[in-house]
């Protein structure tokens, strides 16, 4: 356990550093969108491109991992909606609660953390799960969030807008570009390759620091929420669902799929479970704010899951060892 904590501690310490910096005013809140923009449009695409280009393309087209993880994501969304919908939480809030319960922080935190723990080969299965969550899980939950007032037409319109947002997102294109380079065995001109490498190396520390800053900002602005007082029963169960139920579900479904003959490599299975054990993705809070959902609840779920994951994720890694 101590060996695992020696690897995981710096990652969570960077999140804490960003949180403290924003809370103490060392990082102006106005600077957070700039940090997000740097990570989303420069550093993280370069990191994902580099991983994609450096591994066999077959790992990025692993149908067993893709469909097994997709089934688990759909089950998580269905379960979260079933336990969340009530008189206080309509489709909009419940849908984003489901997204925050099913979408791990794989891009900003998971890929660099898993590579540090398991080696560069862990990036392949992790990238497959990113594609599932960014393209399908997110689009589905955004469409479901529109069922409150807009009806079927509104849901279909929201789904189209979500897919348009996916097409504008640089991360899937970076993964596709890396796969093409791997397939064709292309290489960058050396100065360009060095630039991509420098940007990719900056992704992990800046992304983790930014996660902490985003969580601090959401916490500081919680008093302005228009949805009434935040209740722990709306936060804690979903955070624990993300950290405990999600990895157990992925592990169980993957083992069942293997027993039925689905070709899933044991190493990829391990990566899938550890991806599911990650805390909730921080970008869900920004999506919830954009679509008028209870951003305070979503941000608190992310904050609690990130804090508790220091122990639960490290415990999951220790169990695998």
HELIX and SHEET records of a PDB file:
HELIX    1   1 UNK A    2  UNK A   23  1                                  22    
HELIX    2   2 UNK A   29  UNK A   31  5                                   3    
HELIX    3   3 UNK A   32  UNK A   38  1                                   7    
HELIX    4   4 UNK A   39  UNK A   43  3                                   5    
HELIX    5   5 UNK A   44  UNK A   53  1                                  10    
HELIX    6   6 UNK A   57  UNK A   60  1                                   4    
HELIX    7   7 UNK A   63  UNK A   84  1                                  22    
HELIX    8   8 UNK A   91  UNK A  102  1                                  12    
HELIX    9   9 UNK A  106  UNK A  110  3                                   5    
HELIX   10  10 UNK A  111  UNK A  118  1                                   8    
HELIX   11  11 UNK A  122  UNK A  131  1                                  10    
HELIX   12  12 UNK A  132  UNK A  137  3                                   6    
HELIX   13  13 UNK A  138  UNK A  145  1                                   8    
HELIX   14  14 UNK A  151  UNK A  168  1                                  18    
HELIX   15  15 UNK A  170  UNK A  184  1                                  15    
HELIX   16  16 UNK A  190  UNK A  220  1                                  31    
HELIX   17  17 UNK A  222  UNK A  224  5                                   3    
HELIX   18  18 UNK A  232  UNK A  234  5                                   3    
HELIX   19  19 UNK A  236  UNK A  240  1                                   5    
HELIX   20  20 UNK A  241  UNK A  245  3                                   5    
HELIX   21  21 UNK A  246  UNK A  259  1                                  14    
HELIX   22  22 UNK A  266  UNK A  276  1                                  11    
HELIX   23  23 UNK A  283  UNK A  290  1                                   8    
HELIX   24  24 UNK A  295  UNK A  320  1                                  26    
END                                                                             
